[in-house]
């Protein structure tokens, strides 16, 4: 376990108690985005949800804020799952962390009333970062030296490696903390994927009849297949596979387009060489040369542009804020065309 102290107000900027109140009481949030636990048991969805309708069509799993607050009053912990999908500040944090680590991440928030504990001692199958954003929570963390206590308060972030047994109890006030899970990509998964592809090419034919009396017949065929497989494994190009892994990660993240409508309105009003543009948070800008085009890895997709604009794209990749007039090697008209496209694609946003 590792503990880090940061600005006490940072956690609330990402997810405050007021933010959670808004999500639970003012939006049509539905399961499975919310679950509830008490004394180590997950409560049935029917205990805090209701039905409804929209445009004459039935809706199920709608969170009932009255019933939910009643469960909170009775000591239950409310869990908001996959927050990065529907709360932008958490989504920004998770996207930036993914770009730093190269591993997929997800975020849950845990709202626990004073003195309550939602889950018994347990361990997670992935690494986690825990950030307290409101109130305090006492964590029981088990290590090589046995269990120890850690008080989390706003400004304290803890890192728990995979398999670390832990439990946590809120103190005198309601506690809110954010847990970011790191869904590790492993050497085994990468190697298994490539070797598995080769294994799929091994003929799915029956073993020869009579091999029980003559195992040598089986050994001969097995040796041929193993030798063939070993040869194919030996010819795998690790550099190409590594590049493909990185490119797949950098073009397969969930879309991030917050503010896209406002950006389109700004483009309609018109931008010029001096318009301030910003790189959208959590978006990579990785350039891959491919003949007379450059592939730009945007996180959720690949953009192909002429190779002649590479210097301008290098400037975009190196700066978080810029103007169309800053883009090198392009005249003003071409710079504006590229800037507009990058705004529409979501890599850049018009500074507001």
Order of alpha helices (4+ residues) and beta strands (2+ residues): beta-alpha-alpha-beta-beta-beta-beta-alpha-beta-alpha-beta-beta-beta-beta-beta-beta-beta-alpha-alpha-alpha-alpha-beta-beta-beta-beta-alpha-beta-alpha-beta
